[in-house]
Amino acid sequence: MSSAKVLVAGASIAGPALAHWLRRRGAEVTVVERAPELRPGGQAVDARGVAREVIRRMGLDAAVRAARTATAGAYTVDVDGNVLETFRADDDGGDGYIAEIEILRGDLSRVLYDDTRDGVEYLFGDRIAELTQDADGVDVVFEGGDRRRFDLAIGADGLHSALRAMVFGPRERFVRHLGRMLSYYTVPNEFGLDRWLLDYQEPGAGRSAGLRPIQDATRAIAMFSFRAPDLDVDHRDVAAQKRVLRERMTGMGWLTPRILAHLDDTPDFYLDQAAQVVMDRWSSGRVGLIGDAAFSSSPYSGQGTGLALVGAYLLAGELAAAGWDPAAGFAGYERRMRPFVEANQEIGRLHVRSLDGPGPDAGPGPEEWPMDLIDRAINGVELPGYAGVPDSSPVRS
Ligand SMILES: Cc1cc2nc3c(=O)[nH]c(=O)nc-3n(C[C@H](O)[C@H](O)[C@H](O)COP(=O)(O)OP(=O)(O)OC[C@H]3O[C@@H](n4cnc5c(N)ncnc54)[C@H](O)[C@@H]3O)c2cc1C
């Protein structure tokens, strides 16, 4: 087949990035997003090592850099606000704790969407209600009532992927809770933050609170995390999530009470398990998965966005190189991606264990993690040139 009609579910990071590469490789792409419009908000995400190279090949280096946060670095502080440690954005060649390319998830999503909106069909406020596949294609019934046939369908619909549940099995089979919850929301910048992130870890309790400056100097992003191995929340019930956060942060010092006071007036709110998705296969017939839906490494790896960007490049390249044959294309994608995913998932687990001390289960801190593992997590995947495969896009930067 010289081209393919591909349906992608999800328009955050993995979906629009995949749409970019599929279109460049000659496919006709439709992206369906459950939300009524592009979703703003979310924490800062990073692009390190090979993910930076993917952004460059997308021609989006200048656009992404223009939308970056201006974070200069991070201070860890004690309960009275005294600085304990300093991390700078240019540490480790820009690939450190605060990466040189650090951008709010919603801003990166916007850059990727603006880049693809003209050549890709986006359907907002809809979702796949039914999907059946045969040897030659995938029949989809959308919740809005449309029925359409595609050659391939790809789930880029995040940690709680509905397409994964529909085709591969229930969430519990693949989602592994790492034992911590994470929460983020926007607060007024009444804390005098300039370009430095503040991070307070409560000694011995496994709780942390933080504040991150953003470009708009009037606002900041609050960040909380706490140990809760048995806790699950309904990811649609925001009021219940806020109650949980209030309860779990009770008695925590530093600026916590002032930050919690903004829970009811924040314009956005995110709370979820720090979880990984572990699957033996990321495809079944003509249906594949990418991004958090397939291989979430958890925010503790700092690499979920990098995995999504690199996965998009490889999935589109391998499918096109295989003449859009799903078995060969998906096999190539898995073979190239899996070691990279596994290294990042190991980093995510190590990071969580390092926060759980002191105690018998506490793991080593980042300074003791094997250097070769860190290198594999940042650079450990080859990006083939795909010579001979169609490539329609001009390089812009
Ligand atoms: C609003 C939001 C806030 C986030 N905030 C943070 C954060 O603060 N910290 C952090 O580490 N990670 C956060 N994430 C996750 C982070 O974006 C991902 O780890 C990473 O960028 C990989 O992205 P992804 O595209 O694979 O998945 P996601 O970014 O999770 O995107 C999945 C997309 O699929 C859509 N979707 C879900 N179900 C369906 C469906 N049935 N049909 C169609 N579309 C569907 C969602 O609305 C979303 O746009 C957030 C994600 C979102 C959507």
PDBQT file of the ligand as one rigid body, heavy atoms in Angstrom, charges set to zero:
ROOT
HETATM    1  C1  LIG A 401      -4.723  18.049  30.860  1.00  0.00    +0.000 C 
HETATM    2  C2  LIG A 401      -3.494  17.208  31.112  1.00  0.00    +0.000 A 
HETATM    3  C3  LIG A 401      -2.646  17.559  32.157  1.00  0.00    +0.000 A 
HETATM    4  C4  LIG A 401      -1.506  16.791  32.398  1.00  0.00    +0.000 A 
HETATM    5  N1  LIG A 401      -0.707  17.204  33.386  1.00  0.00    +0.000 NA
HETATM    6  C5  LIG A 401       0.394  16.519  33.652  1.00  0.00    +0.000 A 
HETATM    7  C6  LIG A 401       1.224  16.946  34.670  1.00  0.00    +0.000 A 
HETATM    8  O1  LIG A 401       0.965  17.958  35.307  1.00  0.00    +0.000 OA
HETATM    9  N2  LIG A 401       2.350  16.241  34.920  1.00  0.00    +0.000 N 
HETATM   10  C7  LIG A 401       2.684  15.155  34.189  1.00  0.00    +0.000 A 
HETATM   11  O2  LIG A 401       3.722  14.583  34.417  1.00  0.00    +0.000 OA
HETATM   12  N3  LIG A 401       1.922  14.695  33.202  1.00  0.00    +0.000 NA
HETATM   13  C8  LIG A 401       0.765  15.343  32.925  1.00  0.00    +0.000 A 
HETATM   14  N4  LIG A 401      -0.021  14.897  31.923  1.00  0.00    +0.000 N 
HETATM   15  C9  LIG A 401       0.432  13.707  31.173  1.00  0.00    +0.000 C 
HETATM   16  C10 LIG A 401       1.531  14.048  30.134  1.00  0.00    +0.000 C 
HETATM   17  O3  LIG A 401       0.997  14.943  29.207  1.00  0.00    +0.000 OA
HETATM   18  C11 LIG A 401       2.008  12.785  29.446  1.00  0.00    +0.000 C 
HETATM   19  O4  LIG A 401       2.782  12.010  30.346  1.00  0.00    +0.000 OA
HETATM   20  C12 LIG A 401       2.959  12.917  28.250  1.00  0.00    +0.000 C 
HETATM   21  O5  LIG A 401       3.001  14.194  27.730  1.00  0.00    +0.000 OA
HETATM   22  C13 LIG A 401       2.578  11.907  27.146  1.00  0.00    +0.000 C 
HETATM   23  O6  LIG A 401       1.409  12.356  26.541  1.00  0.00    +0.000 OA
HETATM   24  P1  LIG A 401       0.306  11.505  25.803  1.00  0.00    +0.000 P 
HETATM   25  O7  LIG A 401      -0.061  12.348  24.612  1.00  0.00    +0.000 OA
HETATM   26  O8  LIG A 401       0.728  10.109  25.581  1.00  0.00    +0.000 OA
HETATM   27  O9  LIG A 401      -0.915  11.423  26.844  1.00  0.00    +0.000 OA
HETATM   28  P2  LIG A 401      -1.765  12.568  27.545  1.00  0.00    +0.000 P 
HETATM   29  O10 LIG A 401      -1.002  13.823  27.633  1.00  0.00    +0.000 OA
HETATM   30  O11 LIG A 401      -2.340  12.003  28.772  1.00  0.00    +0.000 OA
HETATM   31  O12 LIG A 401      -2.965  12.854  26.495  1.00  0.00    +0.000 OA
HETATM   32  C14 LIG A 401      -4.013  12.002  26.208  1.00  0.00    +0.000 C 
HETATM   33  C15 LIG A 401      -5.050  12.762  25.388  1.00  0.00    +0.000 C 
HETATM   34  O13 LIG A 401      -6.079  11.864  24.992  1.00  0.00    +0.000 OA
HETATM   35  C16 LIG A 401      -7.340  12.445  25.268  1.00  0.00    +0.000 C 
HETATM   36  N5  LIG A 401      -8.294  11.358  25.468  1.00  0.00    +0.000 N 
HETATM   37  C17 LIG A 401      -8.473  10.603  26.571  1.00  0.00    +0.000 A 
HETATM   38  N6  LIG A 401      -9.399   9.667  26.338  1.00  0.00    +0.000 NA
HETATM   39  C18 LIG A 401      -9.813   9.822  25.065  1.00  0.00    +0.000 A 
HETATM   40  C19 LIG A 401     -10.733   9.132  24.246  1.00  0.00    +0.000 A 
HETATM   41  N7  LIG A 401     -11.442   8.116  24.711  1.00  0.00    +0.000 N 
HETATM   42  N8  LIG A 401     -10.905   9.553  22.963  1.00  0.00    +0.000 NA
HETATM   43  C20 LIG A 401     -10.207  10.623  22.476  1.00  0.00    +0.000 A 
HETATM   44  N9  LIG A 401      -9.295  11.293  23.221  1.00  0.00    +0.000 NA
HETATM   45  C21 LIG A 401      -9.103  10.899  24.491  1.00  0.00    +0.000 A 
HETATM   46  C22 LIG A 401      -7.099  13.321  26.476  1.00  0.00    +0.000 C 
HETATM   47  O14 LIG A 401      -8.099  14.325  26.617  1.00  0.00    +0.000 OA
HETATM   48  C23 LIG A 401      -5.723  13.882  26.165  1.00  0.00    +0.000 C 
HETATM   49  O15 LIG A 401      -5.812  15.037  25.349  1.00  0.00    +0.000 OA
HETATM   50  C24 LIG A 401      -1.191  15.632  31.630  1.00  0.00    +0.000 A 
HETATM   51  C25 LIG A 401      -2.043  15.281  30.581  1.00  0.00    +0.000 A 
HETATM   52  C26 LIG A 401      -3.175  16.060  30.303  1.00  0.00    +0.000 A 
HETATM   53  C27 LIG A 401      -4.091  15.669  29.155  1.00  0.00    +0.000 C 
ENDROOT
TORSDOF 0
